[in-house]
Amino acid sequence: MDIARPDEKRKKRIRRTIYISVALVIVVAIGLGLSRLSPAAPSVDRATIFTDTVRRGQMLRDVRGLGVLVPETIWTVPAATDGRVEKRYLLPGTPVKADTVILDLSNPQLEQQELDAEYQLKGAQATLEQTKATLQNQLMDKRTQAATTESQYRTAEMTMESDEQLGKLGLKPTLDVKTAEVQAEELQKENALAQEEVQTFQDSIAPQLAVAQATVDQKQALYNLYKTQLDRLHVRPGIDGVLQELDVDVGQQVTAGTVLLKVAQPTQLKAQLQIAETQAKDIQIGQKASIDTHNGIIPGHVIRIDPAVVNGTRTVDVKLDGPLPPGAVPQLSVEGTIEIERLANVLYVGRPVHGDEDSKVGLFKLTDDGKEAVRVQVQLGRASVNDVEILSGLKEGDQVILSDMSADDNYDRVELK
């Protein structure tokens, strides 16, 4: 028969309770330990990231922008007078000379005005010549009259002298001698007046001719004006270059001042760059620049900065100091770099993807063994196109990841493989 053993059952219960308690303690300890462990670091393929080494030395600050080549001077040709477009001889893009006729306009009213002005000029010129002849004839008449008076005076003077001699000899009555003296004195006065009249009339000829000449000059100027306007109906560019725009069609009626065409000189080009307004604040007139035409790099310097901001950019004009490469034409897309300044003995590194000037950013710095990268807070200073100044957070020789690491913003460490 079986014998009851109550002590054995009690011991088994105690052992079971102890085992369960120990198991619970172990499970809690493991859970607490796991909760205190850092999450596993994500791995990053080294081939997909770009790194750079922090350096100390001279850092070039520059800004960059896209743009196009444009003519330094665009010659605009307006209509000199009202007219109707009769003919167009050329199309935009055609090389032209200064005297090349590009358009023909017509203006019947102007043609009639020019013809009337020509007739008026000829009439004024004829009047001038007639006035000259008339005045010369009048002068000759006065000179003739003066010569006659002078002759009469000379005769009277000789008669007076003869009578005076005869009077002294008693051969001539005293009354006749006095009469001869009076006649000679009167004729002397008339002769003086006649000579003065000739001189006065001669002096008046020039002013009288000046009045007639002024009328001729006025008619000449009016005729020249109409003739010039008529000639400008044959529209010429006035400079050698390339026809850029031709904004009128045959049959179109235009008014004076309407822009007919634009001509540019393709050998005199400048670069117009669009620079972000945040970067354009440091640009100054005269700063050095280089323009990449994708077929050569041309040195230049800044000559103008547009004060207006359009779509977040400012227009900067760069004068080209070197020869144009083959294929350089207006509206050619270019890329320009403007040198702002050179910073001496500064700590700098390549510019990270998310690293604005004068900002604090988190960058991943490679560990000494290069197997991991840890996040550090870095204070950035002045920035350039490719580099940025380091104010704090890194030292010379550190290697940092410049690529976009925003996908790992929740981690302070990444594993490199």
C-alpha positions as CSV (number, residue, x, y, z in Angstrom):
1,M,0.0,0.0,0.0
2,D,1.1,3.6,-0.7
3,I,2.4,5.7,2.2
4,A,1.5,9.4,2.2
5,R,4.5,11.8,2.2
6,P,3.1,15.3,2.8
7,D,6.7,16.8,3.2
8,E,7.7,15.9,-0.3
9,K,4.7,17.7,-1.9
10,R,5.5,20.8,0.1
11,K,9.1,20.8,-1.0
12,K,8.1,20.4,-4.7
13,R,5.7,23.5,-4.3
14,I,8.5,25.5,-2.7
15,R,11.0,24.6,-5.5
16,R,8.4,25.4,-8.2
17,T,7.7,28.8,-6.6
18,I,11.5,29.5,-6.4
19,Y,12.0,28.6,-10.1
20,I,9.1,30.8,-11.2
21,S,10.4,33.7,-9.1
22,V,13.9,33.4,-10.5
23,A,12.6,33.2,-14.0
24,L,10.5,36.3,-13.5
25,V,13.5,38.2,-12.1
26,I,15.6,37.1,-15.1
27,V,12.9,38.2,-17.5
28,V,12.5,41.6,-15.8
29,A,16.3,42.1,-15.7
30,I,16.6,41.2,-19.4
31,G,13.8,43.6,-20.3
32,L,15.3,46.4,-18.2
33,G,18.7,45.8,-19.8
34,L,17.3,45.8,-23.3
35,S,15.3,49.0,-22.6
36,R,18.5,50.8,-21.6
37,L,20.4,49.7,-24.8
38,S,20.8,52.3,-27.6
39,P,19.0,51.4,-30.9
40,A,21.2,49.7,-33.4
41,A,23.1,52.2,-35.6
42,P,21.9,52.2,-39.2
43,S,24.4,51.2,-41.8
44,V,25.3,53.5,-44.7
45,D,27.0,52.4,-47.9
46,R,30.3,54.3,-48.1
47,A,30.1,54.5,-51.9
48,T,26.9,56.6,-51.6
49,I,28.3,59.4,-49.4
50,F,30.7,62.2,-50.0
51,T,33.2,63.2,-47.3
52,D,35.7,65.9,-46.9
53,T,38.6,66.8,-44.6
54,V,38.7,69.9,-42.5
55,R,41.6,72.1,-43.6
56,R,43.2,75.3,-42.4
57,G,44.5,77.9,-44.8
58,Q,43.3,80.4,-47.4
59,M,39.7,80.1,-48.3
60,L,38.3,81.7,-51.5
61,R,34.8,83.2,-51.0
62,D,32.9,83.3,-54.2
63,V,29.3,83.2,-55.5
64,R,28.0,81.6,-58.6
65,G,25.0,82.1,-60.9
66,L,23.6,81.2,-64.3
67,G,23.1,83.7,-67.0
68,V,23.4,84.6,-70.7
69,L,25.6,86.6,-72.9
70,V,24.0,89.9,-74.1
71,P,25.3,92.7,-76.2
72,E,27.0,95.6,-74.4
73,T,25.1,98.0,-76.6
74,I,21.8,97.4,-78.4
75,W,21.1,100.1,-81.0
76,T,17.5,100.9,-81.3
77,V,16.2,102.5,-84.5
78,P,12.9,104.4,-84.2
79,A,10.8,105.8,-87.0
80,A,11.8,109.4,-87.7
81,T,8.3,110.3,-89.0
82,D,5.0,108.7,-89.7
83,G,4.9,106.2,-92.5
84,R,3.7,103.0,-94.0
85,V,6.0,99.9,-94.2
86,E,6.5,99.2,-97.9
87,K,9.3,96.6,-98.0
88,R,11.3,94.4,-95.6
89,Y,14.6,93.3,-97.0
90,L,16.2,91.3,-94.1
91,L,15.3,89.0,-91.2
92,P,16.6,89.0,-87.6
93,G,20.0,87.3,-87.3
94,T,21.3,88.8,-90.5
95,P,24.7,90.7,-90.3
96,V,24.3,94.3,-91.4
97,K,26.4,97.3,-92.2
98,A,25.8,100.8,-91.0
99,D,24.3,101.8,-94.3
100,T,22.4,98.6,-95.1
101,V,18.7,99.4,-96.0
102,I,16.5,97.1,-93.9
103,L,13.1,98.7,-94.4
104,D,11.4,101.1,-96.8
105,L,8.7,103.4,-95.5
106,S,6.4,105.7,-97.5
107,N,4.9,109.1,-96.6
108,P,3.2,111.0,-99.5
109,Q,2.6,114.0,-97.4
110,L,6.3,114.3,-96.4
111,E,7.3,113.9,-100.1
112,Q,5.0,116.9,-101.0
113,Q,6.4,118.9,-98.1
114,E,9.9,118.2,-99.2
115,L,9.0,119.4,-102.8
116,D,7.4,122.5,-101.5
117,A,10.3,123.3,-99.3
118,E,12.7,122.9,-102.3
119,Y,10.7,125.4,-104.4
120,Q,10.6,127.9,-101.5
121,L,14.4,127.5,-101.1
122,K,14.9,128.2,-104.8
123,G,12.6,131.2,-104.5
124,A,14.5,132.6,-101.5
125,Q,17.8,132.1,-103.3
126,A,16.5,133.9,-106.4
127,T,15.3,136.8,-104.2
128,L,18.7,137.0,-102.6
129,E,20.5,137.2,-105.9
130,Q,18.0,139.8,-107.1
131,T,18.5,141.9,-104.0
132,K,22.3,141.7,-104.5
133,A,21.9,143.0,-108.1
134,T,19.5,145.7,-107.1
135,L,21.7,147.0,-104.3
136,Q,24.7,146.9,-106.6
137,N,22.9,149.0,-109.2
138,Q,21.7,151.5,-106.6
139,L,25.3,151.7,-105.3
140,M,26.6,152.4,-108.8
141,D,24.0,155.1,-109.3
142,K,24.9,156.8,-106.1
143,R,28.6,156.6,-107.0
144,T,27.9,158.1,-110.4
145,Q,25.9,160.9,-108.8
146,A,28.7,161.5,-106.3
147,A,31.3,161.5,-109.1
148,T,29.3,164.2,-111.0
149,T,29.0,166.3,-107.9
150,E,32.7,166.0,-107.2
151,S,33.4,167.0,-110.8
152,Q,31.2,170.0,-110.5
153,Y,33.0,170.9,-107.2
154,R,36.4,170.6,-108.8
155,T,35.4,172.8,-111.7
156,A,33.9,175.4,-109.4
157,E,37.1,175.3,-107.3
158,M,39.3,176.0,-110.4
159,T,36.9,178.8,-111.5
160,M,37.1,180.3,-108.1
161,E,40.9,180.2,-108.1
162,S,41.0,181.8,-111.6
163,D,38.6,184.6,-110.6
164,E,40.6,185.3,-107.5
165,Q,43.8,185.7,-109.5
166,L,42.0,187.9,-112.0
167,G,40.4,189.9,-109.2
168,K,43.9,190.6,-107.7
169,L,45.0,192.0,-111.1
170,G,41.8,194.1,-111.4
171,L,40.6,192.2,-114.4
172,K,37.6,190.6,-112.6
173,P,34.9,192.4,-110.7
174,T,34.8,191.7,-107.0
175,L,31.2,190.5,-107.2
176,D,32.1,187.8,-109.7
177,V,35.0,186.7,-107.4
178,K,32.6,186.4,-104.4
179,T,30.0,184.6,-106.5
180,A,32.7,182.0,-107.6
181,E,33.7,181.5,-104.0
182,V,30.2,180.9,-102.8
183,Q,29.5,178.4,-105.6
184,A,32.7,176.5,-104.8
185,E,31.7,176.3,-101.1
186,E,28.2,175.1,-101.9
187,L,29.6,172.4,-104.3
188,Q,32.2,171.4,-101.7
189,K,29.4,170.7,-99.2
190,E,27.3,168.8,-101.8
191,N,30.3,166.7,-102.7
192,A,31.0,165.8,-99.1
193,L,27.3,164.8,-98.6
194,A,27.4,162.8,-101.9
195,Q,30.5,160.9,-100.7
196,E,28.9,160.3,-97.3
197,E,25.7,159.0,-98.9
198,V,27.7,156.5,-101.0
199,Q,29.5,155.2,-97.9
200,T,26.3,155.0,-95.9
201,F,24.5,153.1,-98.7
202,Q,27.5,150.8,-99.1
203,D,27.5,150.0,-95.4
204,S,23.7,149.2,-95.5
205,I,24.1,146.6,-98.2
206,A,25.4,143.9,-95.8
207,P,22.5,144.1,-93.4
208,Q,20.0,144.1,-96.2
209,L,21.7,141.0,-97.7
210,A,21.8,139.4,-94.3
211,V,18.0,139.6,-94.1
212,A,17.6,137.9,-97.4
213,Q,20.3,135.4,-96.5
214,A,18.5,134.5,-93.3
215,T,15.4,133.8,-95.3
216,V,17.5,131.5,-97.6
217,D,19.0,129.8,-94.5
218,Q,15.6,129.2,-93.0
219,K,14.3,127.7,-96.2
220,Q,17.4,125.6,-96.5
221,A,17.1,124.2,-93.0
222,L,13.4,123.4,-93.6
223,Y,14.3,121.7,-96.9
224,N,17.2,119.8,-95.3
225,L,14.9,118.6,-92.5
226,Y,12.3,117.3,-95.0
227,K,15.0,115.8,-97.1
228,T,16.6,114.0,-94.1
229,Q,13.2,112.7,-93.0
230,L,12.5,111.5,-96.5
231,D,15.9,109.8,-96.7
232,R,15.2,108.1,-93.3
233,L,12.2,106.4,-94.8
234,H,14.9,104.1,-96.1
235,V,15.7,102.7,-92.6
236,R,19.3,101.9,-91.9
237,P,20.9,100.6,-88.7
238,G,23.6,103.2,-88.4
239,I,26.2,100.7,-87.0
240,D,27.7,97.4,-88.1
241,G,26.3,94.5,-86.3
242,V,23.6,91.8,-86.3
243,L,19.9,92.5,-86.7
244,Q,18.3,91.4,-83.4
245,E,14.7,92.4,-83.8
246,L,12.4,93.5,-86.5
247,D,9.0,94.4,-85.0
248,V,7.0,95.7,-88.0
249,D,5.3,94.0,-90.9
250,V,4.7,95.1,-94.5
251,G,1.7,97.4,-94.8
252,Q,1.8,98.4,-91.1
253,Q,1.3,102.1,-90.4
254,V,3.8,103.5,-87.8
255,T,4.1,106.8,-86.1
256,A,7.2,108.8,-85.3
257,G,9.1,107.3,-82.4
258,T,7.9,103.7,-83.0
259,V,10.7,101.2,-82.5
260,L,11.3,99.6,-85.9
261,L,14.4,97.4,-85.2
262,K,17.3,96.6,-82.9
263,V,20.9,95.9,-83.9
264,A,23.6,94.6,-81.6
265,Q,27.4,94.2,-82.1
266,P,28.1,90.5,-81.6
267,T,31.8,91.1,-80.9
268,Q,31.0,93.3,-77.8
269,L,29.2,91.1,-75.3
270,K,28.8,91.0,-71.6
271,A,27.5,88.4,-69.2
272,Q,24.2,88.9,-67.3
273,L,24.2,86.6,-64.2
274,Q,21.3,85.8,-61.9
275,I,22.6,85.7,-58.4
276,A,20.6,84.7,-55.3
277,E,19.7,87.8,-53.3
278,T,21.2,86.3,-50.2
279,Q,24.6,85.9,-51.9
280,A,24.5,89.2,-54.0
281,K,24.7,91.3,-50.8
282,D,28.5,91.0,-50.8
283,I,29.1,91.7,-54.5
284,Q,30.8,95.0,-55.3
285,I,31.6,96.8,-58.5
286,G,35.0,95.9,-59.9
287,Q,35.2,92.4,-58.3
288,K,36.9,89.7,-60.4
289,A,34.8,87.1,-62.2
290,S,35.1,84.2,-64.6
291,I,32.5,83.2,-67.2
292,D,32.2,79.6,-68.3
293,T,30.8,79.5,-71.9
294,H,31.1,75.7,-72.0
295,N,33.7,76.3,-74.7
296,G,36.2,78.2,-72.7
297,I,36.4,80.4,-69.6
298,I,36.7,84.2,-70.0
299,P,38.0,86.5,-67.2
300,G,35.9,89.6,-66.4
301,H,34.9,92.0,-63.7
302,V,31.6,93.3,-62.3
303,I,30.3,96.5,-63.9
304,R,26.7,96.7,-62.6
305,I,24.5,95.3,-59.9
306,D,20.7,95.6,-60.5
307,P,19.1,97.1,-57.3
308,A,15.9,95.3,-57.9
309,V,15.1,91.7,-56.8
310,V,13.2,89.5,-59.2
311,N,12.1,86.0,-58.2
312,G,14.7,85.9,-55.4
313,T,17.6,86.9,-57.6
314,R,19.5,90.1,-58.6
315,T,21.0,90.7,-62.1
316,V,24.8,91.3,-62.1
317,D,26.5,92.5,-65.3
318,V,30.1,91.2,-65.9
319,K,32.3,92.9,-68.5
320,L,34.4,90.3,-70.4
321,D,38.1,91.1,-70.3
322,G,39.3,88.3,-72.6
323,P,38.6,87.3,-76.2
324,L,35.3,85.5,-77.0
325,P,35.7,81.8,-77.8
326,P,34.2,80.4,-81.0
327,G,30.5,80.1,-80.9
328,A,29.9,82.9,-78.4
329,V,26.7,84.7,-79.5
330,P,24.0,86.7,-77.8
331,Q,21.7,84.7,-75.5
332,L,24.3,81.9,-75.1
333,S,23.8,80.2,-71.7
334,V,26.8,80.7,-69.4
335,E,27.8,80.1,-65.8
336,G,29.6,82.8,-63.9
337,T,31.7,82.8,-60.7
338,I,32.4,86.1,-58.8
339,E,35.3,86.3,-56.4
340,I,34.2,88.0,-53.2
341,E,37.3,87.8,-51.0
342,R,40.1,85.6,-49.9
343,L,40.1,84.6,-46.2
344,A,43.6,83.9,-44.7
345,N,44.3,81.2,-42.1
346,V,40.7,80.0,-41.5
347,L,39.4,76.6,-40.7
348,Y,37.1,75.4,-43.5
349,V,35.6,72.3,-45.2
350,G,33.6,71.5,-48.2
351,R,30.1,73.0,-48.1
352,P,27.6,70.4,-46.9
353,V,24.2,69.9,-48.6
354,H,22.3,71.5,-45.7
355,G,24.7,74.1,-44.5
356,D,23.8,77.8,-44.8
357,E,26.1,80.6,-44.0
358,D,26.2,81.7,-40.3
359,S,24.2,78.7,-39.1
360,K,24.6,75.8,-36.7
361,V,24.1,72.3,-38.2
362,G,24.6,68.7,-37.2
363,L,27.2,66.9,-39.2
364,F,28.4,63.3,-39.1
365,K,32.1,63.1,-38.2
366,L,34.0,59.9,-39.0
367,T,35.6,58.0,-36.1
368,D,39.3,57.4,-36.1
369,D,38.9,53.8,-37.5
370,G,36.6,55.1,-40.2
371,K,34.0,52.4,-39.5
372,E,31.4,54.8,-37.9
373,A,30.3,58.4,-38.0
374,V,28.9,60.3,-35.0
375,R,26.8,63.4,-35.1
376,V,28.4,66.7,-33.9
377,Q,27.1,70.2,-33.7
378,V,29.1,72.5,-35.9
379,Q,28.9,76.3,-36.1
380,L,29.4,77.6,-39.7
381,G,30.7,81.0,-40.6
382,R,31.1,82.6,-44.0
383,A,30.3,80.5,-47.0
384,S,31.4,80.2,-50.6
385,V,30.1,78.2,-53.5
386,N,32.1,75.0,-52.6
387,D,33.5,75.7,-49.0
388,V,32.3,77.0,-45.7
389,E,34.2,78.4,-42.7
390,I,34.2,76.4,-39.5
391,L,33.9,78.5,-36.3
392,S,33.5,75.6,-33.8
393,G,32.7,71.9,-33.5
394,L,35.4,70.5,-35.7
395,K,39.2,70.7,-35.8
396,E,41.8,70.4,-38.6
397,G,42.0,66.9,-40.0
398,D,38.5,65.8,-39.0
399,Q,36.6,64.0,-41.7
400,V,32.9,64.8,-42.1
401,I,30.0,63.6,-44.3
402,L,28.8,66.4,-46.7
403,S,26.1,64.4,-48.3
404,D,22.4,64.6,-47.5
405,M,21.9,62.6,-44.3
406,S,18.4,63.8,-43.5
407,A,17.2,60.2,-43.6
408,D,19.2,59.5,-40.4
409,D,18.1,62.6,-38.4
410,N,16.8,60.3,-35.6
411,Y,20.3,58.7,-35.1
412,D,23.4,60.1,-33.6
413,R,25.6,57.4,-35.0
414,V,25.8,55.5,-38.4
415,E,27.8,52.5,-39.4
416,L,29.9,52.8,-42.6
417,K,30.3,49.7,-44.7
